[in-house]
Amino acid sequence: MNIADAKQMIKDTVTLYLKKDKYGDYRIPVVRQRPIFMVGAPGIGKTAIMEQISSELGISLVSYSMTHHTRQSALGLPYITKKRFGNEEFSMTEYTMSEIIASVYEAIDKTDIKEGILFLDEINCVSETLGPPMLQFLQYKTFGRHALPNGWVIVTAGNPPEYNRSVREFDVATLDRMKVISVEPDLKAWREYAYGRNIHSAITGYLESKKDDFYVMEMSPEGRAYVTARGWEDLSQILRLSEEEGIECDETLVSQYLRCERVSKDFSAYYDMFRKYRKDYRIEDILAGNPPEGIMERAGASGFDERLSIVSMLMDSVSTDARDVMEKADALKMLTPLVRSAIDKDDNNVDGILKLFNGGLESQKKNLGYLKAHDRLTSSQKKIIHDSIKLYEGFIEYIRMEIRTTTSNALSLGKKLSWHYEFVLNDLKKDAEGVSVRLSNMIGFVRKAYEGGNEPVILATKLTSDPWTSRFIATFGSTDYDELAKDMELSERGNDLKDKVMKLEL
């Protein structure tokens, strides 16, 4: 199955494992909660989906790579203790708490979240000495005398033997105690993930016409050649940062991430062409509604690769704008319940309202610290939380300012908070109006430049598939998008275009 299907299966399994009966006991006993074993080639996103699952379910996540663990660190260190049996005292060996178990208790202590996922990566690379304790842990969730807390589900991952020399194949006794999920690389599933991760449009554009280069694992005269989803994502970050700093990205740099000479050469050539198109077409001028003279005619006469690149560049810019607005909207949503509560009270209980907002502020700061400490903070989450903290601080300063004003009793603080909220909301709406104009200009350009071609339906599909533009359109609306979608449905070539889109796997 692909990584998206694997994510849903794991999410469903965790949900069922955490389901309780009316007495508060887990419906599936701990001993029957089979650990999940996700097997797949390296770099296809196994670790990334665990972060998504825990976030979507609102539970904790503790991750460990088992490659560096020894029997001592996983099981705990031995120490001598004394116990009495009858009238005699005996010396006995016991073990300290496992580092892995201890980290779970630390996570509970820091977050106050009692349920979570313990993710053990490279599980089939453990040393032979750790094999028997690991088998006991997978079945009974205990290392020595110390058990994993109830409400914690074990998910493991590993590579097939052909990708990792350190892999030891599990025997039937171990596999029979696990829920095994095999994951295969899948461009379509990764593309959906890529939209949310703001992957560079040069990469998504290249892979639209070079699908077989998404995941490569082959032998070459120099050794094993490989390209993975992880490599594409890491390259995307380097490309964006290099462009910001004006640093040249050549084939030497690309080959450090795409470890296949053929693919790194092809992508480097495409990226050079991509940058040339971006400069020649003046994408920002098109989105501002001022396309350079003659550029529409040039676009209409261009070849397929050039057309895809132009559509990808336009989409990348508009998607970034839509993302910024929707992240601001998500940050404002975090405060909305508190603002409503204060407005509903409609009184001048300043201390009570300040306490409410300070509590929300501290909660966001704590959440930010936890996500940072556990390396689970995506760029989008970081922006949303930082924006929400700024909004909390702004409301708190506004409330304190009202305390200092001589007219603070003329109107209730709840009423004034309502006005301040409307002021913030109007700023968001102004930003959204600016994005709507750019969206409209993009759709207008593509429809005119490529009238009768495949590009309008490709753009419509991209707008629908991209989580930021689709959310933006659903939230703020777009008559231009509605007309574009309507044209695709009613045009005589509609069915033919849809067939071509399916073949493109957009």
Secondary structure by P-SEA (a helix, b strand, c coil): ccaaaaaaaaaaaaaaaaccccccccccccccccbbbbbbcccccaaaaaaaaaaaacbbbbbbccccccccccccbbbbbbbbcccbbbbbbbbcccaaaaaaaaaaaacccccccccccccccccccaaaaaaaaaaccccccccccccbbbbbbbbcccccccbbbbcaaaaaacbbbbbcccaaaaaaaaaaacccaaaaaaaaccccccbbbbbcccccccccaaaaaaaaaaaaaaaaacccccaaaaaaccccaaaaaaaaaaaaaaaaaaaaaaaaaaaacccccaaaaaaaaccaaaaaaaaaaaaaaaaaaaaaaaaaaaaaaaaaaaaaaaaaacccaaaaaaaaaaaaaaaaaaaaaaaaaaccccaaaaaaaaaaaaaaaaaaaaaaaaaaccccccccaaaaaaaaaaaaaaaaaaaaaaaaaaaaaaaaaaaaaccccaaaaaaaaaaaacaaaaaaaaacccaaaaaaaaaaacccaaaaaaaaaaaacc
